[in-house]
Amino acid sequence: LKKYDVLEMCQIDSCKLLETPKEEKYFKKVHNFLVVSSKLAIEAMREKAEDLGFEVKIFSLAYQGEARVLAGGIVQSMKKNICLLGAGESTVKIIGRGKGGRNQEMALAALANLSGGQVLVCAASDGHDNTDAAGAIADASVLLKSETLNLDYKKYLEDNDSFTFFEHVGGQLITGNTGANVSDFFVALG
């Protein structure tokens, strides 16, 4: 606020921001209960995948890094008949002017390396990936649809416009607000 003279520009003296208290006295009657975590969610996903007959491998419970780079590592880790699961949070280096989020960008970046039967689903647990989409699904049918529509996914990736790309090809995940914000997740089938 000080750096950009926001208060002066808005012609106000203060926005009354307070520092979060740190003193123990404020927390004497506070009890925290962990209701859900990325680990619990991944375990539930593992159980469901195993019930469906898949062998499951965990990629990471706390992945991080640039979405485009992670997409390549995930695709390289995919094996036939294996359900690969991961939780964490990627980042996006914004170089374009498009619209999208880190999960949609990860799915879009994966298209470069996905083969025939592979599917990658990337989603934000809260249902909002910087847009109304929670994430996206990437597979051969998305690539085929983009070719049919004469859409170059690489151009959309370079413009950080994953939302628009998946909107055109029908690969968006629209869940609405889920009421939980644990982590981002992916499910990959080889």
C-alpha positions as CSV (number, residue, x, y, z in Angstrom):
1,L,0.0,0.0,0.0
2,K,2.8,2.4,0.9
3,K,5.0,1.4,-2.1
4,Y,2.3,2.3,-4.6
5,D,0.7,5.2,-2.7
6,V,-2.7,3.3,-2.7
7,L,-4.1,5.1,0.4
8,E,-3.2,8.5,-1.1
9,M,-4.7,7.6,-4.5
10,C,-7.9,6.4,-2.8
11,Q,-7.8,9.6,-0.6
12,I,-8.1,7.7,2.7
13,D,-6.0,7.9,5.8
14,S,-6.0,4.2,6.7
15,C,-7.7,0.9,5.7
16,K,-7.4,-0.3,9.3
17,L,-5.5,-3.4,8.5
18,L,-4.4,-5.1,11.7
19,E,-1.6,-7.5,12.2
20,T,-2.7,-11.0,13.2
21,P,-2.1,-11.4,17.0
22,K,0.8,-13.6,18.0
23,E,0.5,-13.5,21.8
24,E,-0.5,-16.8,23.4
25,K,-3.2,-15.1,25.5
26,Y,-5.4,-14.8,22.3
27,F,-5.2,-18.5,21.7
28,K,-5.9,-20.0,25.2
29,K,-9.4,-21.2,24.2
30,V,-8.6,-22.1,20.6
31,H,-8.6,-25.7,19.4
32,N,-7.7,-26.6,15.9
33,F,-9.1,-29.7,14.2
34,L,-7.7,-31.0,11.0
35,V,-10.7,-32.1,9.0
36,V,-9.2,-32.7,5.6
37,S,-5.7,-32.6,4.1
38,S,-4.1,-33.3,0.8
39,K,-2.9,-36.6,2.2
40,L,-6.4,-37.7,3.3
41,A,-7.8,-36.7,-0.1
42,I,-5.1,-38.6,-1.9
43,E,-5.8,-41.7,0.2
44,A,-9.5,-41.5,-0.6
45,M,-8.5,-41.2,-4.3
46,R,-6.2,-44.1,-4.0
47,E,-8.9,-46.2,-2.4
48,K,-11.4,-45.4,-5.2
49,A,-8.8,-46.1,-7.9
50,E,-7.9,-49.5,-6.4
51,D,-11.6,-50.3,-6.1
52,L,-11.9,-49.6,-9.8
53,G,-9.0,-52.1,-10.4
54,F,-6.1,-49.7,-10.9
55,E,-2.6,-50.1,-9.5
56,V,-1.8,-46.8,-7.8
57,K,1.4,-44.8,-7.5
58,I,1.7,-41.5,-5.7
59,F,3.7,-38.9,-7.6
60,S,3.8,-36.4,-4.7
61,L,1.8,-35.2,-1.7
62,A,3.3,-31.7,-2.0
63,Y,4.4,-31.1,-5.6
64,Q,5.6,-27.6,-6.5
65,G,7.2,-25.9,-9.4
66,E,6.2,-24.4,-12.7
67,A,3.1,-26.1,-14.2
68,R,4.7,-26.6,-17.6
69,V,7.7,-28.4,-16.1
70,L,5.6,-30.5,-13.8
71,A,3.4,-31.5,-16.7
72,G,6.4,-33.0,-18.5
73,G,7.5,-34.9,-15.3
74,I,4.0,-36.2,-14.7
75,V,3.7,-37.5,-18.3
76,Q,7.1,-39.2,-18.1
77,S,6.0,-40.9,-14.9
78,M,2.8,-42.3,-16.4
79,K,2.8,-46.0,-17.0
80,K,0.2,-48.2,-18.7
81,N,-2.5,-49.4,-16.3
82,I,-1.2,-47.3,-13.5
83,C,-3.2,-44.5,-11.8
84,L,-0.7,-41.8,-10.9
85,L,-1.9,-39.4,-8.2
86,G,-0.5,-36.1,-6.9
87,A,-1.3,-33.2,-4.7
88,G,0.5,-29.8,-4.3
89,E,0.6,-26.5,-5.9
90,S,2.3,-25.4,-9.1
91,T,3.1,-21.9,-10.4
92,V,2.7,-20.2,-13.7
93,K,5.2,-17.8,-15.2
94,I,3.0,-15.3,-16.9
95,I,4.4,-14.3,-20.3
96,G,1.1,-13.8,-22.2
97,R,-2.2,-12.0,-21.8
98,G,-4.6,-14.9,-21.7
99,K,-6.9,-16.3,-19.1
100,G,-6.4,-19.5,-17.1
101,G,-4.9,-21.0,-13.9
102,R,-2.1,-23.3,-12.9
103,N,-4.1,-26.5,-13.3
104,Q,-5.4,-25.7,-16.7
105,E,-1.9,-24.6,-17.8
106,M,-0.5,-27.9,-16.5
107,A,-3.1,-29.9,-18.5
108,L,-2.5,-27.8,-21.6
109,A,1.3,-28.2,-21.3
110,A,0.9,-32.0,-21.0
111,L,-0.7,-32.2,-24.5
112,A,2.8,-32.0,-26.0
113,N,3.8,-35.3,-24.6
114,L,0.6,-37.4,-24.1
115,S,0.2,-40.5,-26.1
116,G,-2.9,-42.3,-27.3
117,G,-4.5,-43.8,-24.2
118,Q,-3.1,-41.4,-21.6
119,V,-5.3,-39.0,-19.6
120,L,-4.4,-36.2,-17.2
121,V,-6.9,-34.4,-15.1
122,C,-5.7,-31.4,-13.1
123,A,-8.0,-29.6,-10.7
124,A,-8.1,-27.1,-7.8
125,S,-9.8,-28.6,-4.7
126,D,-11.8,-25.3,-4.2
127,G,-13.3,-25.5,-7.7
128,H,-11.6,-22.2,-8.8
129,D,-8.5,-22.3,-10.9
130,N,-8.1,-18.5,-11.3
131,T,-11.3,-18.8,-13.4
132,D,-14.7,-20.4,-13.1
133,A,-13.1,-23.7,-14.2
134,A,-11.6,-25.9,-11.5
135,G,-9.1,-27.3,-14.0
136,A,-9.0,-29.3,-17.2
137,I,-8.8,-32.8,-18.8
138,A,-6.0,-33.5,-21.3
139,D,-6.1,-36.5,-23.6
140,A,-5.8,-37.5,-27.2
141,S,-9.5,-36.5,-27.9
142,V,-8.7,-32.9,-26.7
143,L,-5.8,-32.8,-29.1
144,L,-7.9,-34.2,-31.9
145,K,-10.7,-31.7,-31.3
146,S,-8.1,-28.8,-31.3
147,E,-6.8,-30.0,-34.7
148,T,-10.4,-30.3,-36.1
149,L,-11.0,-26.7,-34.9
150,N,-7.6,-25.6,-36.2
151,L,-6.5,-24.5,-32.8
152,D,-2.8,-24.6,-32.0
153,Y,-2.5,-25.5,-28.3
154,K,1.1,-24.2,-28.3
155,K,-0.1,-20.7,-29.1
156,Y,-2.6,-20.8,-26.3
157,L,0.1,-22.1,-24.0
158,E,2.5,-19.2,-25.0
159,D,-0.3,-16.7,-24.3
160,N,-1.2,-18.3,-20.9
161,D,-4.7,-18.8,-22.3
162,S,-5.5,-22.3,-21.2
163,F,-9.1,-21.3,-20.1
164,T,-10.0,-20.2,-23.6
165,F,-8.4,-23.3,-25.2
166,F,-10.2,-25.8,-23.0
167,E,-13.4,-23.8,-23.4
168,H,-13.2,-24.3,-27.2
169,V,-12.3,-28.0,-27.0
170,G,-14.6,-29.0,-24.1
171,G,-12.0,-30.1,-21.6
172,Q,-12.8,-27.8,-18.7
173,L,-13.8,-29.1,-15.3
174,I,-16.6,-26.9,-13.9
175,T,-17.5,-27.9,-10.3
176,G,-18.5,-24.6,-8.8
177,N,-17.3,-23.7,-5.3
178,T,-16.6,-26.9,-3.4
179,G,-16.3,-25.3,0.0
180,A,-12.9,-26.9,0.7
181,N,-9.5,-25.6,-0.2
182,V,-6.9,-28.3,0.5
183,S,-4.6,-28.4,-2.5
184,D,-4.5,-28.9,-6.2
185,F,-4.7,-32.5,-7.4
186,F,-4.0,-34.5,-10.5
187,V,-5.0,-37.9,-11.7
188,A,-3.1,-39.5,-14.5
189,L,-3.9,-42.7,-16.3
190,G,-1.3,-44.3,-18.5
